[in-house]
Amino acid sequence: MARSSPSSSAWLPYDRRVPLVVATIVDITARANLQEQLAQTHEELRRHADELEQRGSEMSLLAQMGELLESCQTLDEAYSVIAGIAEPLFTGDAGALYALASSRTAAEAVATWGSPPPMRSVFDPTDCWALRRSQLHVVHDGDPELLCPHVEESISTGLLCEPLAAQTETLGLLHVQVRRRAAGKARAAILANRERLVKTLGEQVALALANIRLRGTLREQSSRDPLSGLFNRRYMEESLDREVRRAAREGYGVGLLMADLDKFKQLNDAFGHLAGDDVLRKIGAFLATAVRGEDVACRFGGEEFVVVLPKASLDDTRRRAEALRDGIKAYQPDEPNRLYPPVTMSVGVAAYPEHGTSVEQLILAADSAMYRAKAQGRDRVVVASASGGRPIEVSAG
């Protein structure tokens, strides 16, 4: 029987089989290395795609916050927006926005996020390394000695404190506690990402808060009488219109007082206009402290003052008018070595809806009542008649 010819390397001599086996092993190793490299590359691409997606989400949230902050009229509105955006922006972490008091003796939490949020709601600014040094302060979990005294929680990954500074003024602090646990490079990457995000957010928030404060200051200046410090006539009329509309919807009253200082012309003639201005300033200071927080006290013009009393009945308004008249008599703005004549005022009282349903009708009714108070001997309170009427002519002062 004829022997078949060899068809595999098994029939090769040993010295010829060894190189072939080695080559096979090298080929398998190379393929394994290539597969490992491909897997690593795939993982890096996936991680990079995740980072890009996260960056895109962060940029979208920051852009959304920027648009909302531009529309905010008050700091409280801004704080609410920041808290709402920070929650998804710092997923898994916690933080707080602290505002510095005008005295700069306290930092108070005005927006918080996380579950639970940071424990400290108020602290001394000197308890924060970032506020002391006016720069970002980062703490890794391995650096407990660098922990700010205002932080009471244990640190999982790290924390960041970023001062909020704009126009050379420090407005507050952005504080973030990184709570997601990770090890090695992952932990360093998380902290680096949060550092970048905190810096970006801090710059945006600081500028937005500074702009809101500036707009508020400008609005305040435009609505104030520079001499008395009270609201001006335009602001009073806008406020009265708003309160009347609200009262019509909700079914309550609005009171209106119109007061005129008695014999003010004689004071100007005897002591000069500077003395008259000084008296008006002091009357403005008195009214500012004598009214409720929701009341609107304004200088109507000359020596006339108006107070809007939201949610006040006619009887309440009359009683308040008597209290203010008595308060003015007790509040005599004397100067050292100079005795001014006693300051009294005649007050007209009107109320919604008894004396009118519009700004014009209520002002006319209160004005008529005030002139009647002067005609009846001054230093008294008179309630408007049901029909309001028109002002009557009386002697000056």
Buried (B, 14 or more C-beta within 10 A) or exposed (E): EEEEEEEEEEEEEEEEBEEEEEEEEEEEEEEEEEEEEEEEEEEEEEEEEEEEEEEEEBEEBBEBBBEBBEEBEEBEBBBBBBBBBBBEBBEEBBBBBBBBEEEEEBBBBBBBBBEEBBEBEEBEBEBBBBBEEEEBBBBBBEEEEEBBEBBEBEBBBBBBBBBBBBEEEBBBBBBBBBBBEBEEEEBBEBBEBBBEBBBBBBBBBBBBBBBBBEEEEEEEEEBBBEEBBBBBBEBBBBBBBBBBEEBEEEEBBBBBBBBBBBBBBEBBEEBEEEBBEBBBBBBBBBBBEBBEEEBBBBBBEEBBBBBBBBBBBBEBBBBBBBEBBEBBEEBEBEEEEEEBEEBBBBBBBBBBBBBBBEBEBBBBBBBBBBBBBBBEEBBBBBBBBEEBBEEEEBEEB
